[in-house]
Amino acid sequence: MSSYQYMRQVITAQDVPAGGELRVPVGTIVTSSARELAAGRGVRIVEVSPEELTSLAPPERTLAIGSDHGGFRLKEALKPLILSLGLEPRDVGVMEEKPADYPDIAFAVAELVASGRASRGVVIDGAGIGSCMAANKVPGIRAALCYDKASARNGREHNDSNVLTLGARLLTQTQAEEVLRTWLETPFAGGRHQARVQKIMDIEQRFSKKASS
């Protein structure tokens, strides 16, 4: 299985998968420790163009992910978990801890999901609230702010959420990993919940028609 690092400027040892191939953008810095670990694991490091990189993973295995400056460190810390679950993180930014506006990041993630280029998405800011609000303005998005395993499970089983928002100031890395894993591994229950989710979509459609008229 190949691993893909979207728009990463530096690849460190923690980014090296257990096996297979590691594809990185041309010009990416790969630390010596990462190269040594890759060699030890038999992982081949391959440089590809950004265009090739973003088209490698099929949509059903692509997870859009993004954060503002407040969520940057947590975003980077969650990527190995995403890869371990067989998904490819498509990182829309930010790439460093410089001030950024969370609505821009939330929109970029939500747009990838709504367009079908990613199966689901994750947005991280300080509290997760603003990103949830922004993502839910995109038609087709059902974003859920989750803060523990119970809310993550409910957001998938009952609401069929397709975007998860996290508050980096409210969760430890371990807690965030538990929430993300639960959210990704919990299927939508369907049944009686399907009709309720459909009502959410009907409300969205009603106001979409008003806006276009």
Phi and psi in degrees as GROMACS dihedral restraints (atoms count N, CA, C in turn):
[ dihedral_restraints ]
;  ai    aj    ak    al  type     phi  dphi    fc
    3     4     5     6     1   -90.7    20    10
    4     5     6     7     1   150.7    20    10
    6     7     8     9     1  -114.5    20    10
    7     8     9    10     1   145.4    20    10
    9    10    11    12     1  -124.4    20    10
   10    11    12    13     1   132.3    20    10
   12    13    14    15     1  -111.6    20    10
   13    14    15    16     1   105.5    20    10
   15    16    17    18     1   -81.3    20    10
   16    17    18    19     1   117.5    20    10
   18    19    20    21     1    57.9    20    10
   19    20    21    22     1    28.1    20    10
   21    22    23    24     1   -82.6    20    10
   22    23    24    25     1   136.6    20    10
   24    25    26    27     1   -89.2    20    10
   25    26    27    28     1   -30.1    20    10
   27    28    29    30     1  -133.1    20    10
   28    29    30    31     1   129.1    20    10
   30    31    32    33     1  -105.0    20    10
   31    32    33    34     1   123.8    20    10
   33    34    35    36     1  -111.0    20    10
   34    35    36    37     1   178.5    20    10
   36    37    38    39     1   -58.3    20    10
   37    38    39    40     1   -33.3    20    10
   39    40    41    42     1   -68.9    20    10
   40    41    42    43     1   -14.8    20    10
   42    43    44    45     1   -88.9    20    10
   43    44    45    46     1    -7.5    20    10
   45    46    47    48     1   -80.4    20    10
   46    47    48    49     1   122.9    20    10
   48    49    50    51     1   -73.0    20    10
   49    50    51    52     1   172.3    20    10
   51    52    53    54     1   -70.4    20    10
   52    53    54    55     1   -23.0    20    10
   54    55    56    57     1  -170.8    20    10
   55    56    57    58     1  -178.9    20    10
   57    58    59    60     1    85.8    20    10
   58    59    60    61     1  -129.9    20    10
   60    61    62    63     1  -133.4    20    10
   61    62    63    64     1   142.6    20    10
   63    64    65    66     1  -117.6    20    10
   64    65    66    67     1   112.1    20    10
   66    67    68    69     1  -100.5    20    10
   67    68    69    70     1   128.3    20    10
   69    70    71    72     1  -131.4    20    10
   70    71    72    73     1   154.7    20    10
   72    73    74    75     1   -62.9    20    10
   73    74    75    76     1   148.3    20    10
   75    76    77    78     1   -56.5    20    10
   76    77    78    79     1   132.6    20    10
   78    79    80    81     1    93.1    20    10
   79    80    81    82     1    -5.2    20    10
   81    82    83    84     1   -65.7    20    10
   82    83    84    85     1   139.2    20    10
   84    85    86    87     1   -83.3    20    10
   85    86    87    88     1   123.9    20    10
   87    88    89    90     1  -112.1    20    10
   88    89    90    91     1   117.8    20    10
   90    91    92    93     1   -65.5    20    10
   91    92    93    94     1   157.8    20    10
   93    94    95    96     1   -63.1    20    10
   94    95    96    97     1   -36.0    20    10
   96    97    98    99     1   -66.3    20    10
   97    98    99   100     1   -35.2    20    10
   99   100   101   102     1   -67.2    20    10
  100   101   102   103     1   -41.4    20    10
  102   103   104   105     1   -64.8    20    10
  103   104   105   106     1   -40.7    20    10
  105   106   107   108     1   -64.7    20    10
  106   107   108   109     1   -43.1    20    10
  108   109   110   111     1   -66.0    20    10
  109   110   111   112     1   -40.5    20    10
  111   112   113   114     1   -61.7    20    10
  112   113   114   115     1   -42.8    20    10
  114   115   116   117     1   -62.9    20    10
  115   116   117   118     1   -41.3    20    10
  117   118   119   120     1   -65.4    20    10
  118   119   120   121     1   -31.2    20    10
  120   121   122   123     1   -93.0    20    10
  121   122   123   124     1    -2.5    20    10
  123   124   125   126     1    73.9    20    10
  124   125   126   127     1    23.5    20    10
  126   127   128   129     1   -88.5    20    10
  127   128   129   130     1   127.5    20    10
  129   130   131   132     1   -91.4    20    10
  130   131   132   133     1   127.6    20    10
  132   133   134   135     1   -94.6    20    10
  133   134   135   136     1   122.0    20    10
  135   136   137   138     1  -122.2    20    10
  136   137   138   139     1   128.9    20    10
  138   139   140   141     1   -91.4    20    10
  139   140   141   142     1   131.3    20    10
  141   142   143   144     1  -134.8    20    10
  142   143   144   145     1   164.0    20    10
  144   145   146   147     1   -71.5    20    10
  145   146   147   148     1   155.4    20    10
  147   148   149   150     1   -56.5    20    10
  148   149   150   151     1   -35.0    20    10
  150   151   152   153     1   -65.1    20    10
  151   152   153   154     1   -43.3    20    10
  153   154   155   156     1   -65.3    20    10
  154   155   156   157     1   -40.2    20    10
  156   157   158   159     1   -61.2    20    10
  157   158   159   160     1   -46.9    20    10
  159   160   161   162     1   -74.1    20    10
  160   161   162   163     1   -12.7    20    10
  162   163   164   165     1  -101.5    20    10
  163   164   165   166     1     0.6    20    10
  165   166   167   168     1   -73.8    20    10
  166   167   168   169     1   -46.7    20    10
  168   169   170   171     1   -84.4    20    10
  169   170   171   172     1   133.0    20    10
  171   172   173   174     1   -66.9    20    10
  172   173   174   175     1   153.9    20    10
  174   175   176   177     1   -53.8    20    10
  175   176   177   178     1   -38.9    20    10
  177   178   179   180     1   -66.9    20    10
  178   179   180   181     1   -17.1    20    10
  180   181   182   183     1  -109.5    20    10
  181   182   183   184     1     6.3    20    10
  183   184   185   186     1   -99.0    20    10
  184   185   186   187     1   128.0    20    10
  186   187   188   189     1  -114.3    20    10
  187   188   189   190     1   113.1    20    10
  189   190   191   192     1   -71.8    20    10
  190   191   192   193     1   135.9    20    10
  192   193   194   195     1  -142.9    20    10
  193   194   195   196     1   143.0    20    10
  195   196   197   198     1  -160.9    20    10
  196   197   198   199     1   163.6    20    10
  198   199   200   201     1  -155.4    20    10
  199   200   201   202     1   159.6    20    10
  201   202   203   204     1   -87.5    20    10
  202   203   204   205     1  -171.8    20    10
  204   205   206   207     1   -61.3    20    10
  205   206   207   208     1   -33.6    20    10
  207   208   209   210     1   -69.0    20    10
  208   209   210   211     1   -23.7    20    10
  210   211   212   213     1  -106.7    20    10
  211   212   213   214     1     3.2    20    10
  213   214   215   216     1   -56.7    20    10
  214   215   216   217     1   -50.8    20    10
  216   217   218   219     1   -63.8    20    10
  217   218   219   220     1   -39.6    20    10
  219   220   221   222     1   -67.6    20    10
  220   221   222   223     1   -38.8    20    10
  222   223   224   225     1   -56.8    20    10
  223   224   225   226     1   -48.6    20    10
  225   226   227   228     1   -63.6    20    10
  226   227   228   229     1   -36.9    20    10
  228   229   230   231     1   -70.3    20    10
  229   230   231   232     1   -26.2    20    10
  231   232   233   234     1   -85.1    20    10
  232   233   234   235     1   -15.2    20    10
  234   235   236   237     1   -60.3    20    10
  235   236   237   238     1   -42.8    20    10
  237   238   239   240     1   -59.9    20    10
  238   239   240   241     1   -35.7    20    10
  240   241   242   243     1   -64.6    20    10
  241   242   243   244     1   -42.7    20    10
  243   244   245   246     1   -60.0    20    10
  244   245   246   247     1   -44.9    20    10
  246   247   248   249     1   -63.7    20    10
  247   248   249   250     1   -39.4    20    10
  249   250   251   252     1   -65.8    20    10
  250   251   252   253     1   -21.5    20    10
  252   253   254   255     1   -92.1    20    10
  253   254   255   256     1     8.3    20    10
  255   256   257   258     1    83.8    20    10
  256   257   258   259     1    16.0    20    10
  258   259   260   261     1  -111.3    20    10
  259   260   261   262     1   156.0    20    10
  261   262   263   264     1  -109.3    20    10
  262   263   264   265     1   117.3    20    10
  264   265   266   267     1   -74.8    20    10
  265   266   267   268     1   125.0    20    10
  267   268   269   270     1  -103.1    20    10
  268   269   270   271     1   102.7    20    10
  270   271   272   273     1   -85.7    20    10
  271   272   273   274     1   118.1    20    10
  273   274   275   276     1   -96.6    20    10
  274   275   276   277     1     3.5    20    10
  276   277   278   279     1   111.6    20    10
  277   278   279   280     1   171.9    20    10
  279   280   281   282     1   -81.4    20    10
  280   281   282   283     1   165.0    20    10
  282   283   284   285     1  -105.0    20    10
  283   284   285   286     1     0.7    20    10
  285   286   287   288     1  -159.4    20    10
  286   287   288   289     1   170.6    20    10
  288   289   290   291     1   -87.1    20    10
  289   290   291   292     1    44.8    20    10
  291   292   293   294     1   -92.2    20    10
  292   293   294   295     1   146.5    20    10
  294   295   296   297     1   -51.3    20    10
  295   296   297   298     1   133.4    20    10
  297   298   299   300     1  -144.0    20    10
  298   299   300   301     1   156.8    20    10
  300   301   302   303     1   -94.9    20    10
  301   302   303   304     1   120.8    20    10
  303   304   305   306     1   -60.0    20    10
  304   305   306   307     1   -31.2    20    10
  306   307   308   309     1   -61.6    20    10
  307   308   309   310     1   -33.3    20    10
  309   310   311   312     1   -65.3    20    10
  310   311   312   313     1   -42.9    20    10
  312   313   314   315     1   -69.1    20    10
  313   314   315   316     1   -44.1    20    10
  315   316   317   318     1   -60.1    20    10
  316   317   318   319     1   -40.7    20    10
  318   319   320   321     1   -64.8    20    10
  319   320   321   322     1   -42.5    20    10
  321   322   323   324     1   -62.2    20    10
  322   323   324   325     1   -42.6    20    10
  324   325   326   327     1   -67.0    20    10
  325   326   327   328     1   -47.7    20    10
  327   328   329   330     1   -62.0    20    10
  328   329   330   331     1   -37.4    20    10
  330   331   332   333     1   -64.3    20    10
  331   332   333   334     1   -39.9    20    10
  333   334   335   336     1   -63.1    20    10
  334   335   336   337     1   -39.8    20    10
  336   337   338   339     1   -71.1    20    10
  337   338   339   340     1   -46.7    20    10
  339   340   341   342     1   -63.2    20    10
  340   341   342   343     1   -31.4    20    10
  342   343   344   345     1   -82.2    20    10
  343   344   345   346     1    -9.3    20    10
  345   346   347   348     1    87.5    20    10
  346   347   348   349     1     4.7    20    10
  348   349   350   351     1   -80.6    20    10
  349   350   351   352     1   -12.8    20    10
  351   352   353   354     1  -139.1    20    10
  352   353   354   355     1   144.7    20    10
  354   355   356   357     1   -73.2    20    10
  355   356   357   358     1   -39.4    20    10
  357   358   359   360     1  -149.6    20    10
  358   359   360   361     1   173.5    20    10
  360   361   362   363     1  -143.7    20    10
  361   362   363   364     1   158.5    20    10
  363   364   365   366     1  -133.2    20    10
  364   365   366   367     1   131.3    20    10
  366   367   368   369     1  -126.1    20    10
  367   368   369   370     1   134.8    20    10
  369   370   371   372     1  -126.8    20    10
  370   371   372   373     1   125.4    20    10
  372   373   374   375     1  -134.3    20    10
  373   374   375   376     1  -163.9    20    10
  375   376   377   378     1   -62.6    20    10
  376   377   378   379     1   -47.1    20    10
  378   379   380   381     1  -114.3    20    10
  379   380   381   382     1   -18.9    20    10
  381   382   383   384     1    85.0    20    10
  382   383   384   385     1   -10.1    20    10
  384   385   386   387     1   -74.4    20    10
  385   386   387   388     1   -51.1    20    10
  387   388   389   390     1   -62.2    20    10
  388   389   390   391     1   -39.8    20    10
  390   391   392   393     1   -64.7    20    10
  391   392   393   394     1   -36.7    20    10
  393   394   395   396     1   -63.7    20    10
  394   395   396   397     1   -45.5    20    10
  396   397   398   399     1   -59.8    20    10
  397   398   399   400     1   -46.6    20    10
  399   400   401   402     1   -65.5    20    10
  400   401   402   403     1   -45.8    20    10
  402   403   404   405     1   -62.1    20    10
  403   404   405   406     1   -36.4    20    10
  405   406   407   408     1   -72.8    20    10
  406   407   408   409     1    -6.6    20    10
  408   409   410   411     1   -79.8    20    10
  409   410   411   412     1   -13.9    20    10
  411   412   413   414     1   -85.3    20    10
  412   413   414   415     1   122.9    20    10
  414   415   416   417     1   -54.9    20    10
  415   416   417   418     1   134.6    20    10
  417   418   419   420     1    94.3    20    10
  418   419   420   421     1    -7.0    20    10
  420   421   422   423     1   -99.3    20    10
  421   422   423   424     1   135.0    20    10
  423   424   425   426     1  -124.0    20    10
  424   425   426   427     1    87.9    20    10
  426   427   428   429     1   -87.6    20    10
  427   428   429   430     1   141.6    20    10
  429   430   431   432     1  -129.6    20    10
  430   431   432   433     1   128.4    20    10
  432   433   434   435     1   -85.9    20    10
  433   434   435   436     1   114.9    20    10
  435   436   437   438     1  -117.6    20    10
  436   437   438   439     1   143.5    20    10
  438   439   440   441     1  -130.3    20    10
  439   440   441   442     1    -4.2    20    10
  441   442   443   444     1  -158.1    20    10
  442   443   444   445     1   177.9    20    10
  444   445   446   447     1   -65.2    20    10
  445   446   447   448     1   -34.5    20    10
  447   448   449   450     1   -65.4    20    10
  448   449   450   451     1   -44.0    20    10
  450   451   452   453     1   -69.8    20    10
  451   452   453   454     1   -33.8    20    10
  453   454   455   456     1   -66.2    20    10
  454   455   456   457     1   -41.8    20    10
  456   457   458   459     1   -66.5    20    10
  457   458   459   460     1   -43.1    20    10
  459   460   461   462     1   -64.8    20    10
  460   461   462   463     1   -39.9    20    10
  462   463   464   465     1   -62.9    20    10
  463   464   465   466     1   -26.2    20    10
  465   466   467   468     1   -93.7    20    10
  466   467   468   469     1   -50.4    20    10
  468   469   470   471     1   -61.7    20    10
  469   470   471   472     1   -45.4    20    10
  471   472   473   474     1   -94.7    20    10
  472   473   474   475     1   -34.6    20    10
  474   475   476   477     1  -111.0    20    10
  475   476   477   478     1    -6.8    20    10
  477   478   479   480     1    51.5    20    10
  478   479   480   481     1    43.4    20    10
  480   481   482   483     1   -63.5    20    10
  481   482   483   484     1   141.1    20    10
  483   484   485   486     1  -115.3    20    10
  484   485   486   487     1    -2.1    20    10
  486   487   488   489     1  -134.2    20    10
  487   488   489   490     1   132.5    20    10
  489   490   491   492     1  -107.9    20    10
  490   491   492   493     1   132.2    20    10
  492   493   494   495     1  -114.7    20    10
  493   494   495   496     1   143.3    20    10
  495   496   497   498     1  -128.7    20    10
  496   497   498   499     1   146.9    20    10
  498   499   500   501     1  -102.8    20    10
  499   500   501   502     1   110.1    20    10
  501   502   503   504     1   -66.2    20    10
  502   503   504   505     1   -25.9    20    10
  504   505   506   507     1   -84.0    20    10
  505   506   507   508     1   -10.2    20    10
  507   508   509   510     1  -106.1    20    10
  508   509   510   511     1   -13.7    20    10
  510   511   512   513     1  -127.3    20    10
  511   512   513   514     1   144.2    20    10
  513   514   515   516     1   -77.9    20    10
  514   515   516   517     1   168.7    20    10
  516   517   518   519     1   -61.0    20    10
  517   518   519   520     1   -41.4    20    10
  519   520   521   522     1   -62.8    20    10
  520   521   522   523     1   -42.7    20    10
  522   523   524   525     1   -64.4    20    10
  523   524   525   526     1   -42.6    20    10
  525   526   527   528     1   -63.1    20    10
  526   527   528   529     1   -39.3    20    10
  528   529   530   531     1   -63.2    20    10
  529   530   531   532     1   -40.8    20    10
  531   532   533   534     1   -64.1    20    10
  532   533   534   535     1   -42.4    20    10
  534   535   536   537     1   -64.1    20    10
  535   536   537   538     1   -47.9    20    10
  537   538   539   540     1   -63.7    20    10
  538   539   540   541     1   -45.8    20    10
  540   541   542   543     1   -60.3    20    10
  541   542   543   544     1   -45.8    20    10
  543   544   545   546     1   -61.7    20    10
  544   545   546   547     1   -44.3    20    10
  546   547   548   549     1   -63.1    20    10
  547   548   549   550     1   -42.1    20    10
  549   550   551   552     1   -72.5    20    10
  550   551   552   553     1   -31.3    20    10
  552   553   554   555     1   -93.4    20    10
  553   554   555   556     1    -6.7    20    10
  555   556   557   558     1   -93.3    20    10
  556   557   558   559     1   122.7    20    10
  558   559   560   561     1   -82.9    20    10
  559   560   561   562     1   159.8    20    10
  561   562   563   564     1   -71.3    20    10
  562   563   564   565     1   132.5    20    10
  564   565   566   567     1   -76.8    20    10
  565   566   567   568     1   -23.6    20    10
  567   568   569   570     1    66.8    20    10
  568   569   570   571     1  -143.8    20    10
  570   571   572   573     1    59.4    20    10
  571   572   573   574     1  -131.0    20    10
  573   574   575   576     1   -63.6    20    10
  574   575   576   577     1   -23.6    20    10
  576   577   578   579     1   -73.0    20    10
  577   578   579   580     1   -25.9    20    10
  579   580   581   582     1   -60.8    20    10
  580   581   582   583     1   -42.6    20    10
  582   583   584   585     1   -64.6    20    10
  583   584   585   586     1   -35.5    20    10
  585   586   587   588     1   -72.9    20    10
  586   587   588   589     1   -39.8    20    10
  588   589   590   591     1   -63.9    20    10
  589   590   591   592     1   -38.3    20    10
  591   592   593   594     1   -61.4    20    10
  592   593   594   595     1   -36.4    20    10
  594   595   596   597     1   -65.1    20    10
  595   596   597   598     1   -35.9    20    10
  597   598   599   600     1   -61.4    20    10
  598   599   600   601     1   -45.2    20    10
  600   601   602   603     1   -66.5    20    10
  601   602   603   604     1   -34.1    20    10
  603   604   605   606     1   -65.8    20    10
  604   605   606   607     1   -39.4    20    10
  606   607   608   609     1   -61.2    20    10
  607   608   609   610     1   -45.5    20    10
  609   610   611   612     1   -59.1    20    10
  610   611   612   613     1   -44.6    20    10
  612   613   614   615     1   -64.7    20    10
  613   614   615   616     1   -37.7    20    10
  615   616   617   618     1   -60.5    20    10
  616   617   618   619     1   -44.1    20    10
  618   619   620   621     1   -79.6    20    10
  619   620   621   622     1   -24.7    20    10
  621   622   623   624     1   -65.3    20    10
  622   623   624   625     1   -39.4    20    10
  624   625   626   627     1   -66.0    20    10
  625   626   627   628     1   -39.3    20    10
  627   628   629   630     1   -64.3    20    10
  628   629   630   631     1   -40.1    20    10
  630   631   632   633     1   -67.5    20    10
  631   632   633   634     1   -31.6    20    10
  633   634   635   636     1   -88.2    20    10
  634   635   636   637     1   -11.6    20    10
